[in-house]
């Protein structure tokens, strides 16, 4: 089992301003930067739904900015309805306004992969969902451009940035890193 994080760039599929809610596609079956596909019918939401907090930037030491009021899969896409804690947390209000304005529109999921078949991650436990400022899935960027969610010019820029980032990663040695262990209780 390995603890993984995947980023997904998408504007909110819908926004309900009266409830401070936004619905995001949090995952799909696009081949990601690691060459893997997260199979959407293999998600396990059971533990996540017991404490469905939404973080900003994967920062579990800060207060959550909201909660997921629903998480569900339809076909090859997984969605989350996120309710922002606007009325009780100033930071959540700022992030909510940035989501509404389309300034922040990247979500990231942290999960534990439990089973895989070649490059397909077939069973995964969702740990957390974060709103994040930096998109990192070029395939999602291309899909967003095809769907008209971002301009083709922006998509080209982002893909070029990722190519530069990947070149930098190829020259870095990771032999000194220790990966965290996930413990189950």
RAPE-V324790 format. One record per helix or strand. SS is the DSSP state (alpha for helix, beta for strand). FROM is the first residue (numbers start at 1). LEN is the number of residues. If there is no record, write none. Layout:
SS;FROM;LEN
SS;FROM;LEN
This chain:
beta;2;8
beta;14;3
beta;21;8
beta;37;2
alpha;40;3
beta;43;2
alpha;46;5
beta;53;4
beta;66;9
beta;77;8
alpha;90;11
beta;106;12
beta;120;13
alpha;138;9
alpha;152;19
